[in-house]
Amino acid sequence: MLALHGTGIGSIAIGKALVLDSVTTEVTTHTLEESALENECKRFAKAVQRAKNGLIDLKDNLPKSSPPELSALLEAHILMLKDPLLTVETLRLIKSARINAEAALQQQAEKLFAVFDRMEDEYLRTKKQDIRQVVDRIHAELIDETKLSRVSDENLKDRILVVNDLTPADAVRFRHKKMAGFVTNLGGPISHTAILARGMRLPAVLGLHGACRMIRDNDLVVVDGNSGSILINPDKDILSQFQSKIILQQKRNRGLHSLRDLSCTTDDGVPIELNANIELPEDVDAAIAVSAKGVGLYRTEFMFMNREAPGEEEQYQAYSRVIKAIDGPVTIRTLDLGADKQVDGGRIDTSTSNPALGLRAIRLCLANPSLFIPQLKAIYRASVHGNVRIMIPMLCSISELEQVMVIIREVKNSLEQACIPFNPDIPIGGMIEVPAAAIAADVFARRLSFLSLGTNDLIQYTLAIDRVDDEVTYLYDPLHPAVLRLIRNTIEAGEQNKIPVSMCGEMAGDPIYTRLLLGLGLKEFSMDPTSLLSVKQVILSSNVTQLSEYARTALDQLDMVKLNDLLTSPELLH
C-alpha cells in the first residue's frame, strides 16, 4: 500500500483509478523556414480561436445545476485567451525565433509562470494555474488531442479520476458522469480546482504532484478528503475501515440536515450567529439551504477579476439580488484586489517585490477613487432593499479609516443631491487581518460598528509565511500562541466597546477549532455554507462557561504538542 498527502476536499470515496496525463508533458522544438512562418502563425491563431469557441460553447450551454463558480471561471479563461501577453507574444516568438507554435507557446508560458511564482499575494499566485489550464487547452487544439474529452460516461462511472489538473471546462464535462472522486497533481486550498471540487460536491485530494506517475490505471484508490490523503491498493482490513467510514459519513450527513432549522444556541443558552461566505450572487442559494442567518462575507472582487471593472449599475444589480434574497444582514466587503494585476487582467505589474505587502485591498481603493466610489455608490443604493453592512479589508492605520470615512461622506452627499434613496446609517466595519490592526483592535473598535477576523491573512502575516508555498505550508498554524492572542485581543476590544466581532476566515468553518473559538468569546462565525451545519452541531453541544477556562489554558500554552492534546481532550470534545 502507498499513501500520498495533499489538500483534501469533501469526504471519502473508493474506486478504481482512471489516469489521464497532461496533454502537454512533452513539447518538441522545430526550426522553421522563413516561408513557413506565416502559415505557422495562422495555425496558432486558429488553435486559439477553436479553444475560445469551445469555452464559449460550454459557458453558453451550462446545465442549470452547475455550480455558479463555473460560469465565472469559464469567462476568466475566455478573457485569458484574448490577453496579448499570451497570444501576441507567442506569435512574436514564432517569427523572431523561427520555431513551431507549440514551442513558442511553451516558452511564453514559462515566462508568465515565472512572473506568478515571484508574486507574494496568495490569491494572485493561484492564477498561475489558470494560465496553465488555458495553455494546455491551446496545446490540445494544436495537436488535435483532448484526452479528457474522449472519456465516456461508462469509462468514468464510479472511478477515481487522476489528472494533472481539472479545468472549469473539464468540470462541466464531468459533472454528470457519476465519477466517485478525483485526484490532481496541482491545486491548493484556495485554487480554482478546490473551488470546482467543492462545487461538484465530490471527494478530492489536490496538489499531490506525482499522482499521475505513482498511480496506475485500475489501481484501487481510497480518496480521503477529510484528511487530504489517498491510499493506493490498501489491504482488505484498511479498505473495510474506510467503507465503514463512508456509511457513518452518510448517516452523519442525514443527521446534520436535521439541524438545519434548530436555533443555534450553546448547551448553556448562549446564542451564536452563523453566517455564510459568498463570492457570487448565485451562492445565496447554498446559504439559504443551510439556514445561514445572513452573509458574513461577500467577496466582491470575484466580480472584478479577469475583466473590465463592472460599472455602478451592474454592481448595484448584483448587490441588490443578494440583499433581497437574504433575510438577515449582508456584509459586503469592499474590493480586496492586489496590486500585481489590473482590474481588466490586461497587464501584470511586477514592480512591487512583495505585492502582499504593497498596494492592495483598501490601499488600492484609496489610491484609485474611480474604482472605489462606484462600488460604494452601488452598495448604498442597494441598501434600500435590506440589511446591509460594509466591511473594509486590510485596515492597518486610523488614517486609512479616516480617508475611507471622508469618501463615504462624499458618496452619501452625492446620492442625496441626486435624490437617490439609500440608507445613510449603514454600519461600517473593519476586517482585522493585519497584526498591527489586531494589536490596536481597541483603537479601531472605538471608531467602527463591528470587526471581523480574517484569519487566512492574519495567520500568514503573523507567522511570516506564504500559505500557498509548499515548502513552508507546514508552518501555517492557526493554533500558534501569537495567533490565538491576536484573536482574543480583537474579541476583547469588541467586548469592551460593545460592538460585535465575527470571524470569516477558514478557521471559522473548521469544527476542530469551534470550541476553542467559543471559549475565546467568539459569538459570530461566517464560513462556506458546506461547513455551517458541522460547526452548528459542535456549538449545540458546547458549554461556553466551561470552554472559557480551557481557552485561558490554551492562551498560556506555548508547547504546540500539549496545545493540540488539549484541543482533542475528551473534556473539551464533550
PLY file of the C-alpha trace (Angstrom):
ply
format ascii 1.0
element vertex 574
property float x
property float y
property float z
element edge 573
property int vertex1
property int vertex2
end_header
0.00 0.00 0.00
1.20 3.52 -0.85
-0.06 6.71 0.83
0.13 10.26 -0.61
-0.87 13.54 1.04
-2.24 16.81 -0.34
-5.19 19.17 0.12
-8.44 17.37 0.89
-11.91 18.41 -0.24
-15.17 16.74 0.80
-15.48 13.29 2.32
-14.35 9.76 1.31
-14.52 7.89 -1.99
-13.29 4.46 -3.07
-12.82 3.36 -6.66
-10.52 2.18 -9.40
-8.23 4.80 -10.89
-8.53 6.24 -14.38
-5.23 8.05 -15.04
-5.07 10.77 -17.68
-1.73 12.50 -18.19
-1.50 16.14 -19.20
-1.55 16.66 -22.97
1.47 18.96 -22.79
4.00 16.81 -20.98
6.43 16.87 -23.93
6.89 19.74 -26.36
9.39 19.43 -29.19
11.02 22.49 -30.74
11.34 22.67 -34.54
13.19 25.34 -36.52
11.06 26.64 -39.38
11.94 28.03 -42.77
11.14 31.72 -43.33
8.48 30.75 -45.86
6.64 28.61 -43.26
6.30 31.28 -40.57
3.11 32.88 -41.88
1.28 29.55 -42.01
2.54 28.66 -38.52
1.18 31.93 -37.16
-2.17 31.21 -38.79
-2.12 27.71 -37.33
-1.60 29.14 -33.85
-4.31 31.79 -34.30
-6.79 29.13 -35.41
-5.96 26.95 -32.40
-6.59 29.90 -30.07
-9.90 30.61 -31.81
-11.01 26.96 -31.54
-10.09 26.93 -27.86
-12.07 30.14 -27.36
-15.09 28.85 -29.28
-15.07 25.66 -27.24
-15.11 27.56 -23.96
-17.83 29.94 -25.16
-19.96 26.98 -26.21
-19.51 25.36 -22.80
-20.36 28.59 -20.99
-23.46 29.23 -23.10
-24.76 25.71 -22.52
-24.06 25.24 -18.82
-26.62 22.97 -17.13
-28.81 24.80 -14.62
-27.50 22.52 -11.88
-23.87 23.56 -12.48
-22.05 25.34 -9.64
-22.29 29.13 -10.09
-18.48 29.45 -10.00
-18.16 27.59 -13.30
-19.58 30.41 -15.41
-17.19 32.94 -13.85
-14.17 30.66 -14.29
-15.01 29.88 -17.90
-15.38 33.59 -18.59
-11.97 34.18 -16.97
-10.36 31.59 -19.26
-12.03 33.11 -22.33
-10.57 36.50 -21.39
-7.11 34.98 -20.91
-7.26 33.71 -24.48
-7.54 37.36 -25.55
-4.55 38.50 -23.49
-1.71 39.87 -25.67
0.85 38.55 -23.19
-0.24 35.07 -24.16
-1.27 35.40 -27.81
0.60 38.33 -29.39
3.85 37.47 -27.60
3.63 33.86 -28.76
3.16 35.00 -32.35
6.16 37.29 -31.96
8.25 34.35 -30.71
7.22 32.19 -33.66
8.52 34.87 -36.01
11.63 36.03 -34.13
12.88 32.59 -33.07
11.52 30.83 -36.17
10.07 27.99 -34.09
6.87 26.00 -34.13
3.76 27.25 -32.34
3.85 24.58 -29.58
7.40 25.52 -28.57
6.73 29.26 -28.75
3.62 28.91 -26.62
5.51 26.83 -24.06
8.37 29.36 -23.85
5.98 32.28 -23.39
4.00 30.32 -20.81
7.17 29.66 -18.80
7.87 33.41 -18.72
4.38 34.05 -17.36
4.70 31.23 -14.82
7.93 32.80 -13.55
6.13 36.13 -13.06
3.40 34.47 -10.99
5.97 32.48 -8.98
7.52 35.77 -7.83
4.20 37.11 -6.56
3.62 37.24 -2.82
-0.15 37.70 -2.92
-1.66 34.28 -2.27
-4.77 34.76 -4.42
-2.90 36.12 -7.41
-0.32 33.33 -7.26
-3.09 30.79 -7.76
-3.89 32.47 -11.10
-0.81 30.71 -12.48
-2.89 27.55 -12.63
-5.49 29.29 -14.79
-2.77 30.31 -17.23
-1.51 26.71 -17.26
-5.00 25.37 -17.97
-5.51 27.82 -20.85
-2.10 26.95 -22.30
-2.94 23.23 -22.08
-6.17 23.88 -23.96
-4.37 25.67 -26.81
-1.78 22.88 -26.94
-4.59 20.34 -27.19
-6.01 22.20 -30.17
-2.59 22.45 -31.82
-2.01 18.70 -31.60
-5.70 17.86 -32.03
-5.69 15.78 -28.86
-8.08 16.22 -25.95
-7.75 13.11 -23.85
-10.28 14.26 -21.30
-12.99 14.86 -23.89
-12.68 11.27 -25.10
-13.59 9.79 -21.73
-17.01 8.17 -21.98
-19.66 8.19 -19.28
-19.29 4.45 -18.86
-15.49 4.58 -18.53
-15.69 7.18 -15.76
-18.61 5.79 -13.76
-17.60 5.05 -10.14
-13.93 5.69 -10.99
-11.35 7.93 -9.32
-10.14 10.34 -11.99
-6.40 11.06 -11.73
-5.32 14.13 -13.73
-2.67 16.82 -13.78
-5.33 19.47 -13.13
-9.07 19.97 -13.54
-10.19 22.96 -15.60
-13.62 24.63 -15.48
-14.36 23.08 -18.87
-13.50 19.63 -17.51
-15.76 20.20 -14.53
-18.69 20.96 -16.83
-17.92 17.88 -18.88
-17.62 15.51 -15.92
-20.30 16.87 -13.63
-22.91 14.32 -14.66
-20.63 11.36 -15.40
-21.04 9.85 -11.92
-17.37 9.51 -11.09
-16.61 8.69 -7.45
-13.95 11.36 -6.89
-10.76 12.78 -8.32
-7.08 13.40 -7.62
-4.85 16.09 -9.16
-1.14 16.86 -9.33
-1.83 20.59 -8.99
-4.06 22.80 -6.88
-4.16 24.07 -3.33
-6.77 25.03 -0.72
-7.63 28.35 -2.40
-7.11 27.32 -6.03
-9.86 27.26 -8.60
-9.53 23.48 -8.66
-10.53 23.48 -4.99
-13.49 25.74 -5.77
-14.58 23.35 -8.51
-14.21 20.32 -6.22
-16.47 21.92 -3.62
-18.96 22.97 -6.27
-19.10 19.45 -7.72
-19.55 18.04 -4.19
-17.09 15.25 -4.89
-14.35 13.88 -2.63
-10.97 15.04 -3.92
-7.32 15.39 -2.95
-5.36 18.12 -4.74
-1.70 19.05 -5.07
-0.21 15.55 -4.99
2.43 16.49 -7.61
3.39 12.94 -8.64
-0.10 11.43 -8.69
-0.12 10.73 -12.43
3.24 8.95 -12.16
2.59 6.96 -9.00
-0.97 5.80 -9.64
-1.68 3.31 -12.44
-4.90 2.64 -14.30
-7.20 0.32 -12.32
-5.29 0.71 -9.04
-7.76 0.65 -6.17
-7.67 4.12 -4.60
-9.14 5.48 -1.38
-9.61 9.27 -1.54
-9.93 10.74 1.95
-10.99 14.35 1.51
-11.22 14.75 5.29
-7.51 14.16 5.92
-6.15 15.12 2.48
-4.64 11.68 1.88
-5.04 8.90 -0.66
-4.26 5.21 -0.25
-3.26 3.13 -3.26
-4.16 -0.56 -3.22
-4.94 -0.82 0.52
-5.33 -4.26 2.12
-8.76 -5.70 2.98
-8.75 -4.57 6.60
-7.98 -0.93 5.78
-10.46 -0.98 2.91
-13.14 -2.28 5.26
-12.39 0.54 7.71
-12.92 3.18 5.06
-16.10 1.52 3.79
-17.42 1.75 7.35
-16.40 5.42 7.48
-18.39 6.10 4.32
-21.51 4.55 5.89
-21.01 6.63 9.03
-20.46 9.78 6.95
-23.72 9.23 5.07
-25.55 8.74 8.35
-23.89 11.85 9.78
-24.94 13.95 6.78
-28.55 12.93 7.27
-28.24 13.90 10.93
-26.71 17.27 10.07
-29.60 18.12 7.77
-31.98 17.67 10.71
-30.15 20.54 12.49
-30.97 23.00 9.73
-33.91 24.71 11.41
-32.77 24.45 15.03
-31.91 27.61 16.90
-28.11 27.96 17.15
-27.66 28.13 20.91
-24.99 26.51 23.08
-25.82 23.94 25.74
-25.71 26.66 28.40
-28.00 29.01 26.47
-25.58 31.35 24.66
-26.91 32.36 21.20
-24.34 32.04 18.39
-24.74 33.61 14.95
-23.76 31.53 11.91
-23.40 33.35 8.61
-22.23 32.30 5.15
-19.31 33.46 3.00
-20.25 34.01 -0.65
-18.40 35.04 -3.79
-21.17 35.44 -6.38
-24.88 36.30 -6.15
-25.77 32.72 -7.11
-24.12 31.49 -3.89
-27.02 32.77 -1.78
-28.98 29.61 -2.60
-26.42 27.49 -0.75
-26.55 29.88 2.21
-30.34 29.68 2.37
-30.24 25.86 2.10
-28.40 25.61 5.45
-30.41 28.41 7.12
-27.48 30.81 7.47
-28.62 33.84 9.45
-27.02 36.14 6.90
-23.96 36.76 4.75
-20.92 37.45 6.90
-18.58 37.99 3.96
-19.48 38.88 0.37
-16.20 38.77 -1.57
-16.97 41.38 -4.23
-13.61 41.08 -6.00
-14.75 37.93 -7.80
-16.99 40.17 -9.92
-13.93 42.20 -10.97
-11.29 39.59 -11.76
-10.13 38.99 -15.35
-12.47 41.51 -16.92
-13.07 45.22 -17.23
-14.31 46.67 -13.97
-18.11 46.41 -13.71
-19.88 49.76 -13.57
-22.00 51.12 -10.75
-25.25 49.82 -12.24
-24.01 46.25 -12.71
-22.72 46.22 -9.15
-25.99 47.64 -7.85
-27.92 44.84 -9.54
-25.62 42.14 -8.12
-25.69 43.50 -4.56
-29.46 44.03 -4.70
-30.01 40.44 -5.76
-28.14 39.15 -2.71
-29.73 41.60 -0.27
-33.26 40.78 -1.45
-32.66 37.04 -1.16
-31.27 37.07 2.40
-33.47 37.95 5.39
-30.54 38.67 7.70
-27.59 41.04 7.42
-25.42 41.08 4.29
-21.83 42.14 4.96
-20.30 43.43 1.73
-16.52 43.60 1.75
-15.14 46.34 -0.46
-12.63 45.32 -3.12
-9.80 43.11 -1.90
-7.74 43.13 -5.09
-3.94 43.04 -5.23
-1.54 45.45 -6.89
0.02 42.92 -9.24
-2.77 42.89 -11.76
-5.01 45.49 -13.29
-8.72 45.00 -12.85
-9.16 44.18 -16.53
-6.47 41.49 -16.34
-4.60 43.14 -19.18
-1.11 43.61 -17.75
0.92 42.20 -14.90
2.85 44.69 -12.80
5.91 43.18 -11.15
7.44 46.44 -9.93
6.45 45.60 -6.34
8.69 42.86 -4.97
6.20 41.94 -2.21
2.70 42.62 -3.55
1.04 41.12 -0.45
2.67 43.97 1.49
2.08 46.58 -1.19
-0.80 48.40 -2.84
-3.74 46.06 -2.29
-7.22 45.93 -0.71
-8.19 49.27 0.89
-4.82 50.77 -0.05
-5.56 50.11 -3.70
-9.09 51.54 -3.38
-7.90 54.72 -1.70
-5.30 55.15 -4.46
-7.99 54.58 -7.11
-11.17 56.51 -6.18
-12.57 55.83 -9.65
-12.67 52.15 -8.65
-13.82 52.68 -5.06
-16.52 55.34 -5.40
-18.76 53.46 -7.90
-18.70 50.44 -5.61
-19.69 52.48 -2.57
-22.47 54.17 -4.54
-23.76 50.79 -5.70
-23.76 49.45 -2.13
-25.57 52.48 -0.71
-28.17 52.37 -3.48
-28.73 48.66 -2.87
-29.09 49.25 0.89
-32.76 50.22 0.48
-33.53 46.54 -0.23
-32.48 45.12 3.15
-29.97 44.87 5.96
-26.50 45.85 4.69
-23.10 46.27 6.36
-19.89 47.50 4.71
-16.58 45.90 5.65
-13.19 47.47 4.85
-10.40 44.93 4.18
-6.79 45.12 5.37
-7.15 48.16 7.58
-3.80 48.96 9.14
-3.97 52.56 10.38
-6.54 55.04 11.64
-5.53 57.47 8.88
-6.73 54.91 6.30
-10.06 54.63 8.10
-10.42 58.42 8.22
-9.81 58.61 4.46
-12.45 55.95 3.91
-14.99 57.85 6.03
-14.32 61.06 4.07
-15.07 59.26 0.78
-18.18 57.64 2.27
-19.48 61.07 3.33
-18.87 62.38 -0.19
-20.73 59.40 -1.69
-23.71 59.95 0.62
-23.80 63.67 -0.21
-23.69 62.88 -3.93
-26.61 60.44 -3.68
-28.57 62.87 -1.52
-28.13 65.70 -4.03
-29.24 63.39 -6.84
-32.35 62.45 -4.80
-31.38 58.76 -4.94
-32.77 56.79 -1.97
-30.30 55.00 0.31
-29.80 54.04 3.93
-27.50 56.69 5.45
-26.82 54.62 8.57
-25.14 51.53 7.11
-22.81 50.04 9.76
-19.15 50.33 8.75
-16.79 47.62 9.97
-13.19 46.61 9.55
-11.51 43.36 8.65
-8.78 42.53 11.15
-6.17 40.65 9.12
-3.01 42.66 9.72
-1.19 42.06 13.05
-0.95 45.82 13.61
-4.75 46.10 13.45
-5.23 43.14 15.78
-2.82 44.63 18.34
-4.57 48.01 18.11
-8.06 46.49 17.81
-9.37 48.63 20.67
-8.50 51.79 18.70
-10.45 50.56 15.67
-13.30 49.28 17.84
-13.94 52.80 19.12
-14.46 54.06 15.57
-16.25 51.18 13.86
-19.60 49.40 14.19
-18.13 45.87 14.02
-14.90 43.94 13.49
-14.31 40.73 11.53
-11.28 38.47 11.89
-9.81 37.45 8.55
-7.69 34.57 9.82
-6.33 33.49 6.42
-4.16 36.58 6.07
-3.79 37.24 9.80
-2.07 33.87 10.26
0.28 34.17 7.31
1.23 37.77 8.13
1.77 36.95 11.81
3.90 33.88 11.07
5.69 35.41 8.03
4.83 32.53 5.69
3.11 32.16 2.34
0.42 29.57 2.93
0.32 28.54 -0.75
4.06 27.82 -0.83
4.52 24.05 -0.50
7.89 24.50 1.18
6.54 26.47 4.15
2.89 25.45 4.48
3.86 23.23 7.42
4.38 26.49 9.36
0.82 27.68 8.71
-0.64 27.09 12.16
-3.92 28.63 13.41
-3.01 27.44 16.93
0.23 29.38 17.20
0.17 31.27 20.53
0.67 34.60 18.76
-2.33 33.97 16.51
-4.58 32.95 19.41
-3.58 36.01 21.41
-4.31 38.34 18.49
-7.73 36.71 18.09
-8.51 37.09 21.79
-7.25 40.69 21.81
-9.63 41.55 18.98
-12.60 39.86 20.66
-11.84 41.69 23.94
-11.71 45.01 22.07
-15.20 44.32 20.73
-16.49 43.36 24.18
-15.06 46.48 25.82
-16.52 48.77 23.16
-19.80 46.84 22.88
-19.53 46.06 19.18
-19.83 42.60 17.57
-16.75 40.67 16.45
-17.06 37.92 13.87
-14.63 35.58 12.14
-14.84 34.94 8.40
-11.55 33.12 7.70
-11.20 29.39 7.07
-10.63 28.82 10.79
-14.28 29.74 11.46
-15.54 26.88 9.28
-13.36 24.14 10.76
-15.17 22.25 13.57
-11.79 21.38 15.10
-11.45 24.98 16.27
-15.10 25.74 17.11
-14.94 25.04 20.84
-11.68 26.93 21.26
-13.16 29.96 19.49
-16.28 29.79 21.65
-14.04 29.71 24.71
-12.17 32.77 23.42
-15.51 34.60 23.31
-16.41 34.44 19.62
-20.17 34.61 19.07
-20.37 35.26 15.32
-18.95 32.84 12.73
-19.03 33.14 8.93
-17.98 30.30 6.64
-18.55 28.38 3.41
-22.15 27.10 3.50
-20.92 23.49 3.23
-19.28 23.80 6.68
-22.10 25.51 8.53
-24.10 22.53 9.80
-20.95 20.72 11.01
-19.97 23.77 13.05
-23.55 24.14 14.29
-23.53 20.56 15.56
-20.47 21.31 17.72
-21.98 24.53 19.04
-25.24 22.88 20.14
-23.35 20.53 22.49
-20.90 23.12 23.84
-20.82 24.88 27.20
-19.25 28.34 26.84
-18.71 28.76 30.58
-16.59 25.62 30.77
-14.84 26.33 27.47
-13.66 29.75 28.59
-11.46 28.02 31.19
-9.91 25.79 28.51
-9.34 28.83 26.32
-7.39 30.60 29.07
-5.23 27.49 29.42
-4.70 27.40 25.63
-3.57 31.05 25.58
-0.88 30.28 28.14
0.27 27.06 26.46
3.44 27.52 24.40
4.05 23.83 23.78
2.26 23.09 20.48
2.06 19.35 21.14
0.39 19.93 24.50
-1.92 22.52 22.95
-3.09 20.06 20.31
-3.59 17.45 23.04
-5.67 19.96 24.96
-7.91 20.69 21.98
-8.57 16.99 21.37
-9.05 16.07 25.03
-12.31 14.27 25.93
-13.26 17.08 28.32
-13.11 19.64 25.55
-14.79 17.48 22.94
-17.80 16.54 25.07
0 1
1 2
2 3
3 4
4 5
5 6
6 7
7 8
8 9
9 10
10 11
11 12
12 13
13 14
14 15
15 16
16 17
17 18
18 19
19 20
20 21
21 22
22 23
23 24
24 25
25 26
26 27
27 28
28 29
29 30
30 31
31 32
32 33
33 34
34 35
35 36
36 37
37 38
38 39
39 40
40 41
41 42
42 43
43 44
44 45
45 46
46 47
47 48
48 49
49 50
50 51
51 52
52 53
53 54
54 55
55 56
56 57
57 58
58 59
59 60
60 61
61 62
62 63
63 64
64 65
65 66
66 67
67 68
68 69
69 70
70 71
71 72
72 73
73 74
74 75
75 76
76 77
77 78
78 79
79 80
80 81
81 82
82 83
83 84
84 85
85 86
86 87
87 88
88 89
89 90
90 91
91 92
92 93
93 94
94 95
95 96
96 97
97 98
98 99
99 100
100 101
101 102
102 103
103 104
104 105
105 106
106 107
107 108
108 109
109 110
110 111
111 112
112 113
113 114
114 115
115 116
116 117
117 118
118 119
119 120
120 121
121 122
122 123
123 124
124 125
125 126
126 127
127 128
128 129
129 130
130 131
131 132
132 133
133 134
134 135
135 136
136 137
137 138
138 139
139 140
140 141
141 142
142 143
143 144
144 145
145 146
146 147
147 148
148 149
149 150
150 151
151 152
152 153
153 154
154 155
155 156
156 157
157 158
158 159
159 160
160 161
161 162
162 163
163 164
164 165
165 166
166 167
167 168
168 169
169 170
170 171
171 172
172 173
173 174
174 175
175 176
176 177
177 178
178 179
179 180
180 181
181 182
182 183
183 184
184 185
185 186
186 187
187 188
188 189
189 190
190 191
191 192
192 193
193 194
194 195
195 196
196 197
197 198
198 199
199 200
200 201
201 202
202 203
203 204
204 205
205 206
206 207
207 208
208 209
209 210
210 211
211 212
212 213
213 214
214 215
215 216
216 217
217 218
218 219
219 220
220 221
221 222
222 223
223 224
224 225
225 226
226 227
227 228
228 229
229 230
230 231
231 232
232 233
233 234
234 235
235 236
236 237
237 238
238 239
239 240
240 241
241 242
242 243
243 244
244 245
245 246
246 247
247 248
248 249
249 250
250 251
251 252
252 253
253 254
254 255
255 256
256 257
257 258
258 259
259 260
260 261
261 262
262 263
263 264
264 265
265 266
266 267
267 268
268 269
269 270
270 271
271 272
272 273
273 274
274 275
275 276
276 277
277 278
278 279
279 280
280 281
281 282
282 283
283 284
284 285
285 286
286 287
287 288
288 289
289 290
290 291
291 292
292 293
293 294
294 295
295 296
296 297
297 298
298 299
299 300
300 301
301 302
302 303
303 304
304 305
305 306
306 307
307 308
308 309
309 310
310 311
311 312
312 313
313 314
314 315
315 316
316 317
317 318
318 319
319 320
320 321
321 322
322 323
323 324
324 325
325 326
326 327
327 328
328 329
329 330
330 331
331 332
332 333
333 334
334 335
335 336
336 337
337 338
338 339
339 340
340 341
341 342
342 343
343 344
344 345
345 346
346 347
347 348
348 349
349 350
350 351
351 352
352 353
353 354
354 355
355 356
356 357
357 358
358 359
359 360
360 361
361 362
362 363
363 364
364 365
365 366
366 367
367 368
368 369
369 370
370 371
371 372
372 373
373 374
374 375
375 376
376 377
377 378
378 379
379 380
380 381
381 382
382 383
383 384
384 385
385 386
386 387
387 388
388 389
389 390
390 391
391 392
392 393
393 394
394 395
395 396
396 397
397 398
398 399
399 400
400 401
401 402
402 403
403 404
404 405
405 406
406 407
407 408
408 409
409 410
410 411
411 412
412 413
413 414
414 415
415 416
416 417
417 418
418 419
419 420
420 421
421 422
422 423
423 424
424 425
425 426
426 427
427 428
428 429
429 430
430 431
431 432
432 433
433 434
434 435
435 436
436 437
437 438
438 439
439 440
440 441
441 442
442 443
443 444
444 445
445 446
446 447
447 448
448 449
449 450
450 451
451 452
452 453
453 454
454 455
455 456
456 457
457 458
458 459
459 460
460 461
461 462
462 463
463 464
464 465
465 466
466 467
467 468
468 469
469 470
470 471
471 472
472 473
473 474
474 475
475 476
476 477
477 478
478 479
479 480
480 481
481 482
482 483
483 484
484 485
485 486
486 487
487 488
488 489
489 490
490 491
491 492
492 493
493 494
494 495
495 496
496 497
497 498
498 499
499 500
500 501
501 502
502 503
503 504
504 505
505 506
506 507
507 508
508 509
509 510
510 511
511 512
512 513
513 514
514 515
515 516
516 517
517 518
518 519
519 520
520 521
521 522
522 523
523 524
524 525
525 526
526 527
527 528
528 529
529 530
530 531
531 532
532 533
533 534
534 535
535 536
536 537
537 538
538 539
539 540
540 541
541 542
542 543
543 544
544 545
545 546
546 547
547 548
548 549
549 550
550 551
551 552
552 553
553 554
554 555
555 556
556 557
557 558
558 559
559 560
560 561
561 562
562 563
563 564
564 565
565 566
566 567
567 568
568 569
569 570
570 571
571 572
572 573
